């Protein structure tokens, strides 16, 4: 059972990252006047965009749910249910970002729900990784990479606050750091299973 859980966890995490990247580049290429480097990712799903429904359903909704269940199962693999709960909430909040924002009215109800979801997702990840950093988990790799991820996530936010980096760029770098952590730990889980199969 533990072997099956580790494999499922890894596949969910890798599927989430892959789905997000494919959806992002496809939707950004098909959306007129969208800059991959300079526009907010949320613009892809904002009201009035031609492929908003597709992006919100796949890029936010589906990916968020996959991340949520990845996080829950990852907590089981490292024997930390509270960590799993934090990551589950983060993924679920990311899925709720599928509520489209209104670029012309940041104070609309849908816009507020969208922004709140992003904030809850970020908070969940930070709490989860911070707990992993401070825990005595047997998974040293997960703990070490969590430390790097927190540091790499803070740098662009500090740069943004200091006016050094544009906000959309900072958001991309934070997302890149988080997805890099997911990918690295998923590959580690698969490697562990492969080695176990060889020795077994």
C-alpha positions in Angstrom: 0.0 0.0 0.0 2.8 2.4 0.9 4.4 1.8 -2.5 1.2 2.5 -4.3 0.6 5.7 -2.3 4.1 7.0 -3.1 3.7 6.2 -6.8 0.2 7.8 -7.0 1.6 10.9 -5.1 4.4 11.3 -7.6 2.2 10.9 -10.6 -0.4 13.4 -9.3 2.3 16.0 -8.6 4.0 15.6 -12.0 0.6 15.6 -13.8 -0.3 18.9 -12.1 2.9 20.6 -13.1 2.8 19.3 -16.7 -0.9 20.2 -17.1 -0.3 23.7 -15.8 2.7 24.3 -18.1 0.9 22.9 -21.2 -2.3 24.8 -20.5 -0.4 28.0 -19.8 1.7 28.0 -23.0 -1.3 26.9 -25.2 -3.7 29.4 -23.8 -1.2 32.3 -23.8 -0.3 31.6 -27.4 -4.0 31.6 -28.3 -4.9 34.7 -26.3 -4.5 38.0 -28.2 -2.2 40.6 -26.7 -1.1 38.4 -23.8 2.5 38.7 -22.8 4.0 35.5 -21.4 6.6 37.5 -19.5 4.7 40.7 -18.4 1.0 39.9 -17.9 -0.5 38.4 -14.8 -1.4 34.7 -15.3 -4.8 35.5 -14.0 -5.4 37.6 -17.2 -5.8 34.3 -19.1 -8.9 33.5 -17.1 -10.3 37.0 -16.7 -13.7 38.0 -17.9 -13.8 38.8 -21.6 -10.8 36.7 -22.6 -11.5 34.2 -25.4 -10.2 31.1 -23.7 -11.0 32.1 -20.1 -13.3 29.1 -19.4 -10.7 26.6 -20.7 -7.9 28.2 -18.6 -10.0 28.4 -15.4 -11.2 24.9 -15.8 -7.7 23.4 -16.5 -5.0 25.8 -15.4 -6.6 26.7 -12.1 -9.4 24.2 -11.4 -8.0 20.8 -12.5 -4.4 21.7 -11.5 -5.5 22.9 -8.1 -7.4 19.7 -7.4 -4.4 17.6 -8.5 -2.1 19.6 -6.3 -4.5 19.3 -3.4 -4.6 15.5 -3.5 -0.8 15.4 -4.2 -0.3 17.4 -1.0 -2.6 15.2 1.1 -0.9 12.1 -0.1 2.5 13.6 0.3 1.7 14.2 4.0 1.0 10.5 4.3 4.3 9.5 2.7 6.3 11.6 5.1 4.0 10.7 8.0 2.9 14.2 8.7 -0.9 14.6 8.4 -0.8 18.3 9.3 1.6 19.0 6.5 -0.7 17.1 4.2 -3.6 19.2 5.3 -1.7 22.5 4.7 -0.8 21.4 1.2 -4.3 20.1 0.5 -5.8 23.5 1.5 -3.2 25.3 -0.7 -4.2 23.2 -3.7 -7.9 23.6 -3.0 -7.5 27.4 -2.7 -5.6 27.4 -6.0 -8.5 25.6 -7.6 -10.9 28.3 -6.4 -8.9 30.8 -8.3 -10.9 29.5 -11.3 -13.4 32.2 -10.4 -12.6 34.7 -13.1 -11.2 38.1 -12.1 -12.5 41.3 -13.7 -9.6 43.4 -14.9 -11.8 46.4 -15.1 -13.3 46.1 -11.6 -10.8 44.8 -9.0 -13.5 45.3 -6.3 -16.1 43.0 -7.9 -17.1 39.9 -5.9 -15.5 37.5 -8.4 -12.3 39.4 -8.4 -12.2 39.4 -4.6 -12.8 35.6 -4.5 -10.0 35.1 -7.1 -7.5 37.2 -5.2 -8.4 35.7 -1.8 -8.0 32.2 -3.3 -4.5 33.0 -4.5 -3.6 34.4 -1.1 -4.9 31.3 0.7 -3.0 29.1 -1.7 0.3 30.9 -1.0 -0.4 30.8 2.7 -1.1 27.1 2.7 2.2 26.4 0.8 4.2 28.6 3.1 2.7 27.0 6.3 3.2 23.5 4.8 6.8 24.0 3.8 7.6 25.9 7.0 6.3 23.0 9.0 8.3 20.6 6.9 11.5 22.7 7.5 10.9 22.6 11.3 9.9 19.0 11.5 12.0 16.0 12.3 10.8 14.2 9.2 12.7 11.2 8.1 12.5 12.5 4.6 15.6 14.7 4.6 15.4 15.5 0.9 11.9 16.9 1.3 13.0 19.0 4.3 16.1 20.3 2.6 14.3 21.2 -0.7 11.5 22.9 1.4 14.2 25.2 2.8 15.5 26.2 -0.6 11.9 26.7 -1.9 11.0 29.1 0.9 14.2 31.1 0.3 13.7 31.2 -3.5 10.0 32.2 -3.0 10.9 35.1 -0.6 13.6 36.6 -2.9 11.2 37.7 -5.7 8.6 38.9 -3.2 11.3 41.1 -1.6 12.5 42.3 -5.0 8.9 43.2 -5.9 8.4 45.1 -2.6 11.6 47.0 -3.3 10.5 47.9 -6.8 13.3 45.8 -8.4 11.0 43.2 -10.0 7.6 43.6 -11.6 4.7 41.9 -9.8 3.8 39.5 -12.6 7.5 38.4 -12.8 7.7 37.9 -9.0 4.5 35.8 -9.1 6.0 33.6 -11.9 9.2 33.0 -9.9 7.3 32.0 -6.8 5.2 29.6 -8.8 8.3 28.2 -10.5 9.9 27.6 -7.1 6.9 25.8 -5.8 6.5 23.7 -8.9 10.2 22.9 -8.9 9.8 21.6 -5.3 6.8 19.4 -6.3 8.7 18.1 -9.4 11.9 17.3 -7.4 10.1 15.4 -4.7 7.9 13.5 -7.1 11.0 12.4 -9.0 12.6 11.4 -5.7 9.5 9.3 -4.8 9.7 7.5 -8.2 13.4 6.9 -7.8 12.8 5.4 -4.4 10.2 3.1 -5.9 12.5 2.1 -8.7 15.4 1.3 -6.4 13.1 -0.7 -4.1 11.9 -2.7 -7.1 15.5 -3.4 -8.2 16.6 -4.5 -4.7 13.4 -6.4 -4.1 
